[in-house]
Amino acid sequence: MRLSLRFLLPLVLVLAALAYAVIPLVDTLTLKWFVRDIEIRVQLIAGTMEGPLAELIASESKAESKAKLMAYFQRIIQDERLFAIGFCDRNNRLTYKTLIYPDSVPCEGPAAITTGQTALLRLEQGAVHVAAVGLEAGGRSLGRLMLIHDMSWVERRSTATKWYLFYLFVTIGAVSSLVTVLVAHLSWRGWVAGVRGMLRGEGLIGLIRDQQQKPELQPVARDLRAMIHELQSDKRMRDESQMSWKPATLKTILRDHLAGDEVLIVSNREPYVHIRVEQKIEVQVPASGVVTALEPIMRACSGVWIAHGSGSADREVVDTRAHVRVPPDDPAYEIRRIWMSPEEEDGYYYGFSNEGLWPLCHLAHVRPIFRSSDWQLYKDINERFAMAIVEEAKTDNPVVLVQDYHLALVPKMVRDHLPHATIITFWHIPWPNPERYAICPWYREILEGLLGSSILGFHTRFHCNNFIDTVDRSLETRIDRDGSTISYGGKLTAVNHYPISIEWPSRVLSHAAPVPACRTHVRAIHGLPHAHHVGVGVERLDYTKGILERFLAVERLLELQSEWIGRFSFLQLAAPSRSKIDEYQHLAQQVQASADRINRRFGGDSYKPIHLKIEHHDPQEIAAYYRAADFCVVSSLHDGMNLVAKEFVAARDDEQGVLILSQFTGAATELVEALVVNPYNIDQCAAAMHLALTMPGTEQRARMRSLRGIVQEFNVYRWAGRMLMDAARMRQRARLVRQMGGRDPQAITGRQA
């Protein structure tokens, strides 16, 4: 007991001193963070109000403008945190104010807050934040806008934070005391031996290894695992926030974390396609975000990319092993091409993949079709890809990156032949809920195939949770929901979300014409006046993209806001897609018929509300449309991410234009400054179009600047780099286990990266 007290007393004193020092510091930092957030809100509110407010103040009818302005103020302060608004004119007179504007915030005198200043005040109602923002019109000062935010919620959160910290220190003290008592009661000889082992690097491993043999140590081991997991997560966040994500970053990760490791990529689509054009062979690069992200990896490690050889001249350029070195101008890695007959492609790609899995995973109200003959070809082709991976692997533990729903069976097939491989599978489309997924007759085989992965990635946490729920419903597994891992057949799979994005900066945009030139060019080729307003949509012709719903919204806009008839047109670029499938042929007919009907209703000899172009466009053409448009509509009925939204944002270096974005895209969780809509709500979409066409330039700039910052920071190289870093951590743990004598690292830590 005395030994325990000698340990406990100093521990309690140290924790009390830490609590005394830390709690006020956290309180001060919390207040600074909240004040900074409020000041950002002030700038956004002021920028939004500047245009309408200047018009009302300059109105000749003062009585009418005052009534409108007061109504405008009252509408603005419906925000629960905005307490009151006032307006001080150039002569420091409080000319307009809301009903509860405090008298203690004057426009002149010693207590007055001048333009650009902020202050924290305590009123009878509680603490408030006051900001004075100058307003101008035509280069002339109109006065200053006084925005007063309620700060009582900050005080409430601060009080709650103090209590949380207090409880935290109490909990830490209790846990530490228990651990200390346990350690103090161990035999002194055993304690000294343990310390010596720890100094030799054996203690930590020994504690974890023996926790099953010593039940009294299990609580300590669990706490230790949780602490290690939290430290890894914190370090990962710090590492990612300090990195500048670009191709060179991926090379650095490969050099520092995967030095000497073999990397293989497998996908249905190849990064370079050889096409015969008359007597020449041309090389095409598909417009694919996946290719953009993964090619720097291949260039850095000189690996092998395994893909379907779909080009008309692909067979002519490969060697006897079906290999070709790429890029043609500076070969850095090899493509291994997989060949298919037309019948195999029909069953594997058009049949099971795109008539079965695609509609199954997208909630677009198209019935999935599953044929046993398609399933057999899907299995055969997946095995062909898997055997190509095994043949190409020069070691027994390569890093294998498997891309998308076409190759769901490949991970397990590779795992059976290369049990030490690190397999990263990324599912680029949504994952449905368990009830819908069970429609597939071979749902167990697909789940087992995917669980051959070391890491399984989705775009959003929601899709990860759907997958885990599906596995929980369908297979006998052990699931750690906190660590997001699934144990099946003695192997762990980490299920993580990695939101895909686009390259930044874009190579396409580096050669783009200036925005004014794009606006003039796009309008000219469609026979539109220079001042004509334009919206744009860019998609594959697919039933998941909501093109019909988008046309109905254009029609509703012209019904409700007739002033746009003759002044606005919508330009839809729709690339033909999967035209062998009946559903896609029917969709193309419906889209064309809808555009024709709306054009007959509202158009004339020289005016068409909808310009529909069902044809392929190269990236430079698409970029010109992005830069020419007043707004871009992404109205997907269901989408994994949707990169069109991010491409439009990247194209608008003028910080103008408005993004209208479906709430059913993965991008909607990141691009919150877009006008987010329900594509099934036609009136809401029409209202969003009208808002986009009338949005002041200052608000467009504020929204677009924020969107561009998000796309720049979370670019496609970050997507690929995060997966590689997780793979590197996993391989480091595997090496540690081999040094320990073969125990599975996943069984030791209980969690994945």
N, C-alpha and C positions, 0 to 999 in steps of 0.2 A: 504493500500500500504506500509506504514511504517513497519507494522507487517511482511509483506512478505519479505521486504528487510532485516529485522533483521535475518530472517532465511536463505535467499538466499546468503548473502555475506559470512558468514562463510563456507557455503557449497561449494561455488565456490573456495574459498581459499584452502579448504581441498582437493578438487579434483585436483586443479592445483599442489599442493604439491605432491600428490600421483602420478600424471602423471610424474612429474619431477624425482621422485625417482624410479618408477617402470620401465619406458621405458628403461633406460640404463641397469638395472638389467636383464630384459628380453633379451636385445640384447646380453649381456655377456653369459647368460645361453644358448641362441640359438646357439651362436658360439661354445660353448663347446660341445653341443649335436652333431652338424654337424661334428666337428673334431673327436669326438669319433666314429661316423658312418664311416668316411673315414678311420680311423685306422683299424676298423674291415674289411673293404673292402680290405685294403692293405694286411692284413694277409691271406685273402681268395685268392686274386690274386697271392700272392707270393707262397702259398701252391700249387696252380694249376700249376704254371709255373716251379716249382722247378725241377720236373723230366725231362720234355722235354728240359729245359734249360741246365741242367747238361750234358745230352747226346750230345747236339750240341756243348757245350764248349769243351768237352773231345774228340770230333771227330778228327781224324787224318788229314782229308782234311780241312785245315783251311779256304781256299777260299770258298769251297762249304758250310761249316758250317756257315761261316759268312753271306753268302747270305741267307741261310735258317733262321738264327737267326734274321737277319734284317726283313725278311718277317714275321717272327713270331711276332716280336715287333710291326710291323705296323698293324698286324691283331688284336693284343691285344688293341692297343690304338684307335680302332674304338669305344670303350666305350666313350660316349660323355663327361664324367667327367675326364677321364684319359688324361692328357695333354701331357706327354712325359715319356719315359723310357730310362734309361742308365744302363750300367754295368761297375763297377769298379773292376779290377782284384786284386789279392793279393798284387801287387806292387803299388796299388793306381793309376793305369792308367785307363783312360776312354776308354776302348777298343771297346765298342759298344754303340751306342746311336741312337735315332730316329732323324729325320730331324730337329725338332723344340726344341731339348733339349737345355736349356739355358746354356750359358757359365758361368753364375754367380753361378752355382751349380757344383763346382769342386770335384775331387776325393781326393785331398790333399791340405794342406795349412790350414790357420786359419779358412777359411770359409767352410771347408769340413764338411760334416755330416757323422759321423761314424755309424757303425752297431748298430741297435737298437734305433737310435735317429730319431726324427722327428722335423720339423721346419715349421713355416709359414713365407713365403717370399713375398715381393711385387716386381714383375718384370714390365717391360714396358707393357707387355700384361695384367697385373693385378695381383691379389693375387693368390698364389699357396701354396699347402701343399706338403712338401717333406718328404719322408720316406726312410730310408736305411735299407734293410733287408738282413741279411747274408744268403749265399747259401753254402751248403755242399754237398759232394758226397763221399761216402765210408769213412766217418769220417774225410775227408780232406776239408779245407775251399777253396772254389773257388773264393770268392770275395763277393761283395755286390751288390744287385739290387737296383737301384734308381728309385722309383716310384713317379711321380709328378702329383698331381691332381689339376685341375682348381678349384679355390675357388670363381670365379666371381659370380656363381649362389648363393653362400652363402650371398654375399653382396647384391645381388638383393632381396633375400628373407628377409634379415635383414631390408632393407629399407621398403619393403612392410609391414613387421611386425610392424615397428614403426608407419607407417601411420594407420594401422588397430587399434593399441592401441590408437592413437590420436583420431580417429573417435569414438572408443568405449567410451573413457572418455567424449567426447563431447556429445554423445548420452545419457550416464548415467547422465551427468549434466543437459541436457534438460529435460529428464524424471523426474529426482529428483526435478528439479525446478517446473515443473508442479504439481507434487504431493504435494510439499511443499506449493505452492500457494493455492491449493485446501484445504489442511488441515488448513492453516492459516485463511482462510475465513469461516471455520466452527465456530459456536457459541462457546464461551469459556466454557460455562456450558456443552454443548454436548461433547466437547473435553475432559474435565476432567472426565465426566461420562464414556466416552469410554476408557480412560486410566485405570480407576478403574476396569472396566469390563475386560480389557486385563490382569490386574494383577491377576484377579480371574480365568483366563483361558477361558473367554467367548468372548473376543474381536475378535480373529481370526475367530472363528466359526461363530460369529454373522455377521462379515463382509461378509463372503462367503454366509451365509444363506440368507442375505438380499440383495445380489447383484442384484437379479432379481426384487426386489421391488424398488430399488434405481438405476435407469439407470445411474446416474452420477458416481456411483462407479464401474460400469462394467469394464472400462479399468483397474482400480486398481486391481480388482479381477482377471482379466485375467493375468496381470503381476505377481500377487502373485502365481497363479497356476503354471505358467511357472517356477517361481523361485523355488517353492517346488519340481517340477518334476526334475529340474536340480540338486538340492541339493541331492535328493534321488538317482539319477543316479551316482553322484560323490561318495556318501557314499557307494553305492553298489560296485563300482569299487574298492574303497579302501579296503572294507571288503574282497572282493574276492582275491585281490592281496596279502593280508596279511595272508590268510588261507593256511594251508597245507592240501590238500584234500585227505582224506583217510576215511575208515569206521568210525573211531572215530569222524571225523568231522561231519558226518551225525548224529551220536548220539548226538553230542553237539547241532546241530541245532534243533533237535527234543526236547531236554531238555530245551534249552534256549528260543526258538521261538515258539514251538508248544507244550509246556508243558501241558500234560493232554489231548491233542486233539487226537481223534480217527483217525487212518489211515487205509484205505482199498485199496488194489491193485487189479485190474481186468485185466486179459490178456487171450488170447487164449491158450498160452503155459504155462504149470505149471513148477514151479521151481524144483520139485522132481517128478520123474515118477517111479511107482512100476511095475516091469516086472517079470513075472513068467518064470523062467528058470528051466526046468524039475520039480523037487520037491521043489525048493526053490524060494523065492521071493527076487529079487535084487532091489536095489534103484539106479537109474541113475539120474545124474544131466546134463541137456542139456547144450551144449556149447553155451551160450547166453550172450551177453553183457548186455542185459536188466536184466536178472536174477542176474548177478554179481553186478549191480548197486543198484537194489532195495532190494535185500535180507538183506543188513545191516539195512535198514529202518525197515523191518519187525522184525528183531532180536531185534532192539532197542525199538520198541513200542509195541511188542507183538500183532500186528494187525492180520488181516485176508487177505489171498491172494486167490482170486476167479479165478478159471481157469478150462479149459476143462480137465476132467479126461480121458486121452488117453491111459494110460498104461494097459497092459493085466491083471495086478493084482491090479489096482487102487480100484476097488469096494470091494476087499477082505479086505482092511486094514482100510477103513473108518468106522466111527460110524454111528448111525442111522440118523444123520443130514448131512451125506456126508462130515464129517470133519476128518482130520488126522493131528496130530501134527508133525512138522518137525523143524530142521533136525533130522534124526533118532537117532544120537548119543548124541544130546544135544537139545531137543525140546525147541523152543523159540517162535514159532508162529504157526498158523493153516492154512491149505489149505482147502478151501471149493470147492469141485469138482462139476462141471456141467456135466451132462450126456447127450449124444446125441446118437440117433440111427444111423446106417450106412447111411440111406437115408438122415437124417438131416445133417450129416457131409458132404455128397456129395454136397448137395445144398448150405449150408451156407459157408463151407470152400473151397472145391474144385471148386464149381460152381461160386457163386457170388463174393467171395473174390478173388480167384486166377485165374479164367477165365474172370472175369469182372473188378474188381477194380485194380488188379495188372498190367495187360497190359495197362489199361487206364492211369495209373499214370506213367508208364515207357515208354519212347520214344524208344522202341526197335523194332518198325515196326511189332508188332504182334497185330492182330485185337482182341479187347475185345468182349466177348460174354455175352449178358445179356438175361436171361430167366426170365419170370414172376414167374415161380415156384421156381427158386433159390432165387429171391428177397423175396418171401413170407417166405421161410425158414430162410433167413438172418434176417428178421424182428423178426421172432419167437424166434430165438436163442439170438438175442440182447436183447429182452424183458426178456428172461430167465436169462441172466446175470444181467440185471438191477434189476429184482426182488430179485435176490440173494443179491445184494448190499443193497437194502432196508431192507431185512430181517436181514442181518448181522449188520446193523448200530444200535449202542446202543444209539446214540444221534441224534438230528435233524440237526447237522452241522458237519458231518465228513469230513475229507480230503480224497478224492477219486482220485486215479491215474489210468486212463484208458489208455491201451496200444494198439495202432496201428489200422490199417484199418479194421480189422475184427469186430470192435466194434464201428463203427461210429455213430450208433443210440443211444448208451447207455447214453451219457451225457444228452441229453434232457429227456430221460425216467427217469433218476435219478432225474434231476432237477424238474420234475413234481411232484415227490413224496417227495423230500427233498429240498425245495427251498433255504434253508440256507447252503447247502453243498458247500464246495470248491472243484470244480472238475477240475483236471489237466489232459488234454488229450494230449498224444504225438503221432504224426503221423510219423512213422519210415521210410516211403518211400517218394519219391518226390511228390509234388503237381503240376499237369499239368496247362497249361494256360487255360483261360476261354473257348476258342473255343473247345479244346480237351475235357475238362471236361463235356461240354454240350452234348457229345455223350451219356452219361449215362441217361437212361430214367427217373431215380428217383433222379436226381441231386439235386432238391430242398429239398427232404426229408433228404438226407445225409448232406447237408449244415445246415439245421435246427437242425439236431441231434448234429453236432459238435459245433454249437453255443450255445448249452446248457452248454458248458464248461466255467469255470471261466478263465482258462488259456489254450490256445491251442498252443502246441509247434511243431516246425519243426527243421530240422537240419541246414538249412541255411536261411539267410535273403531273398534270391531269392525265395525260396518256400513260405515263409511268404507273400511276395508281390504277388505271383501268387494266393494264397488263397484269399487275400483281394480283388484283381482284380476280381476274380471269384464271390465273394459275391456281390461286387458292380454291377456286370453285371446281377446277378441272383435274388437278393432279394431287397426289400425295407428296407434299413438300414441307420443308421447314422454312418459314418466312420471317425475316427480321424487318419489320416495317420501319423502325427507327433508322436502321442502317440501309434500308432499301436493297436488301439482298435476298436471294432465293437459293436454298440448298436443295438440290435434286440429284439423285444418283451419286452422292458423295462429292459433288462439285458445287461451288458457289457461283452464282451469277449476280453481278452488281447491276442494278437497273437505275440508270441516271438520266437526267434530262440535259441535253446540249442543244440550245436553240441555234439553228443554222442561220447564216446570214449571207452577205455578199462581200466581194473584195472591196477594200478601201485602202488607197484610192483606186478608182476603177480605170483599167487600161482603156476601155471603150470611151469613157468620158474625157480622157486626156486628149483625144482628137476631135471632140465635139465642137460644133460651131457655137458662137455666142447665143444666149437665149433670144435676143431680138431677131437674129437671123433665122433661128429655128421657128419662131412664131410666124415670121413672114413666109418662110418656105412652106410650112405645113398648110397654112391657109391658102397659099397660092395653088398648090397641087390639088386642092379640093374645091377650088373656085370660090373661096370665101373672102369677104372683105377683111381688111387689115384689123378693124376694130371688132370683128366677130368674136363672140365668146365660144370657147371650145372646152369640152370635157373629153377624157380619153379613157379607154379600157384596153388592156393588153392581156391576152390569155391564149392557152390552147383551147380549141373548141371542145370543151368537156362539160358534161352535165353537172359537175360539182362546182363550177365557177360562177353560177348565178347570172349568166348572160341574159336569159329571158326575163328574169326579175329586174335586171338593170334597165332593160328596154321599157318595161312597164313603168318604172320610176321616171324615166324621161317623158313618157306619155303623160303621166300624172302631173309632172312639173308644168308641162305646157297647158294642161287643163286648168290648173289652179293659178298659174302665173302667166297669163296670156301675153304679157309684155315681152316674154322671151321668144315668142314665135317670130322667126325671121332674124333673130339676133343671137341665137345659140344653136350649136350643133354638137352632137356626140359622135366621136370617132372611135369605132371599135375595130381593133386589130385582133383577128381570131385565126390562129395557126391551125390548119387541119391536123387532126390527131386520130389515130386508131380507126381509120375509115373502113377497115374490114369488118368492124363490129356493127351490128344492126342498130344498136342504141345510139351510136355516134352518128350514123347516117341520118337517122330520124331527127336527132338534135339539130344537125346542120340545116335540114329542111325547115324545122320550126323557127330557128333563129332568123333565117332569110325571110320567111313569111311574116314574122313579127315586125321586122324592120320595114318591109314593104308596106304593111298595113298602116304603121304609124306615119310613114312618109306620105302615103296617100291622104291621110286624115289631116295632117298639119302642113305638109309641104306644098310646093308649087313648081313652076317651070324652072326657077332659079334658086330654089331653097329646098334642102333636105334636112330634117331634124337629125336623122341617123345616117352616118356613112359607115357601111359595113364592108370590111375588107377581109375576106376569108382566103388568106394566102400567107406564105412564110415571109418574115421580115428579118433582115440581119440586125445585129445589135446596134449598129450605128443609126439605122432608121428608127428603131424603137426609142433610142435615146433622144432623137430629135422630137418625137411626139411627146415624150415626157416633158421636155423643156418648153414645148410650145403650148401646153395645156394650162387652162385656168384651174382645173382640178382633175384628179385621177380617181376612178372608182374601182375598188376591189370588193366585189360583192359575193365572195365564195359562200356557198351553202354549208360547206365543211372543208377544212383544209388543215394540213399538218402545220405549215408555217405560212407560206405564200411569200415568195421573194419579189414579186412585182411591186408590192407596197414599198419594200426597202430600195428597190431599183429607182422608183420614182423619187423618193426622198434624196437618194444619192445624186440624182441628176439635177436637182434644184439648187445649184450653188448660188443662185440669185436670191435664195431664201424667200421665194414667193411660190404660190400654188398651194392647193389644199388637197389633202389625202382623205378620201371617204372610204372607211375600212369596215368590213364585216366583223361582227363580234365573234363569228365562228371560225376565225383564223387564229393560228398560233401567234401571228404578228400582233394581234390586238392586245395581248398581254404585255407587250413591250412598247408599242407605239401609241401610248395613251393620249398624246396631243392630237392625234387624228380625229376626225369626226366619226365616231364608232356607231354603227347602225346595225339593225336587224334586217337582213336582206329580204326576209319574207314580209316585212312591214313596208309596203310600197309607199304609203303616205310619208313615213319617216324618211325614207331614202330620197323622195322628191324634195322634202323640206331641207335635207342636208345639201342637196344640189343647189337649191336657191340660196342657202346660207353661204355656201362656198363661192357662188357667183357674186355675192354682195359683201363678202368679208373685207374689212379694211386692210390695207397693206401692212399696217403695223401689227395687227393680230396675226396675219399670215406669217410675217417674219418671226414673231415670237414662237409660234407653233413649229414652224419649219426648222428654226435654229435648234430647238430642243430635240426634234426628231433626228436631225442630222448628227447631233452629238451622240445619240444612242446608237445609230447605225455605225458610226465611225468607231466607237469604243467596242461594241459587240459585233465585230466583223467576222467573216468566214474563217480567217486564220485563227481567231480565238476558239471557234467551234472545233476545228481540227486539233489545235494545240492542247485543249483541255482533255480530249480523249487520249492523246499521246502521253500527257503527263500522268493521267490515271493509270495507263498501261505501264508506264515506267515504275510507278510506286508498287504496282502489283508484282512486277518482275523482281524488284528489289527485295520484297518480302519472300518471294520464292527462293531467291539466292540465300537469304538468311536461313530459311528452313533447311535447305540442303546442308548448310554448315552445322545446323543443330541435330541433324540425323534423320531428316526425312519427314518430320511432322508437317502436315498441310498448314500453310500460313493462314488460310482462311478459317480453319478450325481453331487456330490459336487466337486470332484477333476477334473473330466473330463478326467482323464488318469488312466492307470494302471501301475503296476510295470514293 
